[in-house]
Amino acid sequence: MNRNLFGKKLLLLGGMLRSTYLVKQAQKLGVYVVVADDSKISPAKEIANEAVMMDVTDVNAIVDYCKNNNIEGIITAHTDLLLKPYYEATKLLDLPCYLTEEMIEVSTNKESFNQMCIKYDISVPKSVVIDINSDFSLCPLDFPVFIKPLDGSGSRGASACYNIDKFQEKCLDAFRYSKKNQVIIEELLTGTDFGVDYLIFNGEVYLLSMHDRQVCDDRPSAINHSNLQILPSKFLTKYLELTNHKVVDMLKDMGFKNGIVFFQGFVNSNTIKFFEMGCRFGSTWNYIDEYFIGVNPLDILIEFSLTGVMPLRVCNRINPKFNGYGAVISLLTEKKEGKISKIVGIEKVSQMPGVKCIMQEYKEGDYFSMKNRTDITLLRVQLVAINFNELIGAINLIYETVDFYDENEKSILSSVYSTDLLNYN
């Protein structure tokens, strides 16, 4: 633990469930954590040292609160929406922030991201940007295509389209989620969906991890959460040979000095193509990283947010070639809304030796509703194992043990990803 962090006050913008990871980790380091958002009840607020009602997109409100309450650092975690207010507030307060205007632009604007990748010979899908006045009787690319808001996030308004009959309908849906009233049409990528995470220390770039995202065949083409993720990716060697050096050069040349960056893409026998980027915690699974390499990426960003210094002492530990395997199991519901009457198996799973973290989004008696979300995760488990066979056994045991039921005592879990389809040996 960095003893210089003890007692320092950190303001976290946004109290969503995944932010509870950050709150708990900061508290382990002795940090006093204040969580702010405009919700009376949010998961991270429930465990914070202090909770504040605030419009966290209002830069002036953030600045005033920090000045009046001796806040020594600001951080945000899992949503693009808060990157700009986080950046602007830290600049006005002269507090540490790893973001730059360029980082925000390329991570929130699909066209800027594509142009950056092309400049550094990193493959991206063919794409065309259209506006609301476009002719929807014609598609600018051959079908199938992927349609999404140019400046969207969270898979909202994004979907695959296979023929002209649905083209206008899907474009108009995407426009609903674009503040710029622009939509990007891309070739539909095939292969294995993957994610990579990078940490940047004083301009030096390190690949933290690479994972494969497995999605059941009956799920839509645009989703927030995969059913199962496996670390390290079975394509890691290929990625290191073909793409990693280009990404390192790109991030250095673009002036990315510190922080965390993630990319998502598809890999097949011929190509590796990126389709998404974020300059925040995205696909990072901190407890798996910490188990295999002794580095928790949350610790790194917390320390930087309070001191302005990236902890160089951990750089020599970072290695994406884990000595074992990790998995992230997401148990989802395919129901649009309902009430959870009974949950079984979570206590038993929590006692399994390879389970490093359980995130439970809903409790017995809770109502859930899809609303503007593309999917609902009921439970997420971070799991580690010394070999692949042990990992498969643990995944299957979790599948067999946990269930969520509605008021009619009927399971509301959607299908799980079959481990018979995995081949990592």
N, C-alpha and C positions, 0 to 999 in steps of 0.2 A: 504494500500500500504506500502511496505517496503521502507522507505525513503533512506535506505542505497544503494538501487539500482539506484537511480536517477543519470543520466549522465554516467553510466557505459557502456562500449562498448562490445557488444555481437556479435560474428560471427556465423551466421546460415549457415550450409552447406546444399545446395539444396534449390531451389526456387520454388518447385512444389506448386500447388494450395492449398493443405491442409496446407502447411506451412504458408499461410497468416494468419491463426488463431494465430500462434505463434508470428508472427511479430506484429500484432495488440495488442496482450496481453502484449508483452514486452514493447511496446511503451506506453501502459496505465500505466505501472509501472515506466515510466520515463527512460527506457533503450534506448540507441542509438544502433540501429540494422543494422548490415552490412550483406547483403545476398550475398553469393558466389556460382556460378556454371558456367558451360561452355556455357550457353545460353545467347544470347544477350538480349532476352526478356523472362522473366519468371514471373509468377504472384506475387511471394513474393518480387522480385526485384522492381516491380512497386510501392510498398508501403513502401519499406525499407527506412531508413535514408541514406543509401549508398549501391550501387550495385557494385560488383566486378566480372570481368571475371576470372575464375580460374578452373582448373581441380581439383575438390574437392576430387578425389581419390589420388592425389599427396600429400603425407604427407609433403614433404619438402617445397612445395609451400605454404601449409597451415601455417607451422611453420614460414617461412620467412615473410609472410604477417602479422601474428600476432605480431612478434617481431618489425616490422617496423611501425606498426600502433596502438600500445598501446591497443591491444585487451585484455580484462580482463576475457573473458569466451568464450567457444565454445559450440554449441549445434547442434544437428541434430534431425530430426523428424520422417519421415515416410518411410524410405527405409533401408533395411538391408545392401545394398551395401556400405553405408557410415559409418556403425558402426565401422569398423576396422580403417579406416583413422582418424575418430573422436577420437577413443581411443588412437591411437599411437601419434597423434599430441598433445593431452592434456598431455600425459606422458612426451613427450620431452619438453614441455613448462611449466610443473609443474602447470597445470591448473586443476580445478575440473572435474572429470568424474566419473559417477556412474558405468560405465561398468567395467567388469573384462574379462580376456581372456576366462574364463569358461562360462560367460554369452554369449559372442559372439559365442562360439563354439556350445553350446546347442540350441541357437536360430537360427542358420543358417545351422546346419547339422542335418537332420532328424533322422539319426541313433543315434547320440549322444543324441538327445532329447528323443527318445524312450527308450534308455537304462537308462537314468536318471529317467524317469517316472516309469519304471518297478521296479527299485530299491526301490521306495517309494510306491509301490502297487497302482499306479495310472494307470488305464486301457488305453491302446493305441491299435490301430489296429494291427493285425498280419502283419508282414512285412518281406520282403527279399530284400537284396541289390544285384543288378546285374551290370556287366560291359559291355562294348561294344562288348566283345568277347563271350557273353553268347549265348546259344542255344535258339533262339526265336521260335522254333517249339513247345516248351513246356512252360507252365506257372508254376512258382513255387508254386502258391496258387490256390485254387479253384475260379472259376469265380462266381460273378463279382469281379473285382479288380480295384484299383485306382493306376494310374501310374504317377509318378512325379520325377523331378530331385532331387537327394539327397541334393544338395546345391542350389536349385532354390528359387525364390521368385515371388510374384505377380501373382501366378497361371499360369505363362508361362510354357508351355510344360506339363501341368498336365491335366489328363482326366480320365474318367471312361472307362473301357473295359469290354465287356460282353461275348466275345467269342474269340477263338484262331485266327479267321480270321483277326482281327484287331490288334492283340497283338504286332506283330513286328513293324507295322506302328506307333503305339502309343509310343512304347518304343524308337524308333529312333527319334521321335519328341521330347521326353523328354531329350534325350542325347544332343540335340542341345542347351539346356539351362543349362547344367551342366559343369562347369569348371573342375570338377574332373572326368568327363566321367563315372559317376555312376548314376544309377536310382534306386529308391526304389519302390517296388511293395507292395501294401497294400490291405487288405480286404476292400471292399467298405462299408463304414458306412451308416447306415440309422437312421432315427429319425429326431429330430429337431436340426438344426445347431445353436450353441450358442457361445458367447464370454464372457470372464471374464477379468477384469482389476484389477491389484494389484498395490498398492503403498508401497514402503519399506522405512522406516525411521530408520536409525541406527540399522538395523537388525531386526526391528519389522515389521511384514507383515500385511497389511490391505487390505481386499477385497473392492475395490472401487465401482464396479458395475458389473451386469450380464445382458446380453441382448440376445434375440432370433433373429436369422437372417432368414427372410422369403424370399424364392426365387420362382419365377413363374415356373410352371412345364415345360414350353417350353424353359427354358434356359439350357445351358450346365452344366455339373457336376462340372467344375472347373471355377470359376468366381472370379473376384476381389471384386465385390460389390453385396450385396443383394439388392432386390427391396425394402424391408422394414425391419426395425429393431424396436423391442419393448423392452422398459426398464420399470421396472425390468422384468427379465425372469419369466415366469410362473413356471419354475423349480427351482427357487432360493432356496426355502426351502429344496428341495431334495438335491441340490448341497451343501448347508451348512451342511446338516446332513451326507452326504456320502463322499464328496471329499475335501471340503475346508480345513479341518484340515491337510489332507495329503499334500496339496499344500503348506500350511504355513510351515510345517515341512521341506519339500523338499527345499524350497527357503532359509530357515534359515540354514539348514545343508550344502547346497551348497555354502554358504558364500556370498549370495547376500545381500549387506549391505544397499544400497540406490537405488532409481530410480523407474522405472515403468516397469511392465511386463504384457503381455497379453497372454491368451491361447484361442485357438478355439477348439471346439469339437462337438460331437453329443450326445444327450441324448434321450433315449427312456424309455419304461416302465421297462426295466431290467438293463440297464447300462448307465454309463457316461464315455465316452472315449474322450481323447484329440488327436488331430492330428497335431497341430501347436502351436508354441510359438514364441513370439517376445519380445525383451528387448528394446522397443521403443514405441512411440505412434502408436497404431494400430487401435484398435476398440474404443478408447476413444472418447467420445462425450462431450467435455469440457463444453459447454454451458448448456447442460442438467444436468450434474453433479453440476455445479455451482448453478443452479436454485433450486435444491432439497436439497443439503447439504451445500451450501455456500462455496464449495471448488472447485477451478478451477485447475485441474492437470497441466495445462500449467504454471501457476504461480509458482507451486512448483518446477518444473524442471528448469525454468528460474532462480529462486532464487538460487537453488543449483549450477547451472552452473557458476554463478558469485561470489558465496560466499563459496562454498564447504560445506554448511550446509543445511540439510533438515529442513524445518520449522515445528518443533514439535507442535507449537501452533494450527495447524489445525487437528491434529490426532483425537481428540475427536469428531469431526464433521462427520467423514467418516462413512457412513452407507448405504449399498447397498439396503436397504428396503425403497425405496422412498415413500414419502407421496403423491402419484399420479402416473402418467405414462408419459413416454417420448417415442418419436418415431423419427426415422431418415428415411425420405422418399428419395429414390434415383430414379430419373426419367432418364431412359436410352434410347438409340437408338439401334435398331437391325440392322441398316444400317452400312455397312462397311466403307463408306465414303460419303461425300456430302457437300453441302453448306446450311447454315441456313439463310433463307430469312426473316423469321418473328418469333417473340416470343411474346406470349400474357400471361397476368395474373400474372407476377412476382410482379409487384408493388402492386396489390391487396393482394396477399399472404403475402407480407412483412408487411402489416398493420394488419394482423390477430393477436389477443392478445396473442395466445400461441406460436407464431413463435419466436424463439430465435436466429436463424441464417439461412441465405440463402447463399449457395455457388453456384455461377453460373460459369460453366466452359467455356461456349461459348456464344458469343454475336451475334447479327444479322450481317450477312455478313461473319461470320467466316466459314472456311472450317474445317472439321473433318475427321480423317482417323484412322482406327483401327490399322494398321501396326502390331506391335508385342504385342498389348494389347489384353486382353481377352474380354473387354467390355468398353463402353464409357458412363460415367455419364454426362448428360447435366446439371442437377440441383440436389442439395441436400439440404434438409430442416431439421433443428433440431426443434422439436416441443414438447411442454409440455402441460399437461392437469391435472385437479384435479381429474378426474375419467375416467374410460375406455370408457364410452359412449361418453363423450365429445371429447376424443381423436379420436375415430372412426369418429365422425362427422367432425372434422377438417381435418383428412386425406382425407376423401371423397371430401370435399370442395376443397382441393388443387388439387386432381385428376381432378376435374371438371373445375378448373380455369386456369391451366397452360397448354400451348401447344407450341411445336416447329414445324415450317413448313419448307419444302424445297422450291426450286424455282418453283415448280409446285403447290404450296399452298397445299401440302399434308403433313399431320402430320408424323413426323419421330419418334415419341415416341413408344417405345416397350410397351407391355402389362404391366399393373400394378398389384400388388398383391391385390387380392380381400379381403376386410375387412370382408366379410361374412365367411371367413375361420378362422378368429381369435376367440379365446374363452379364455378370461382372467378374467372373472367375477367369 
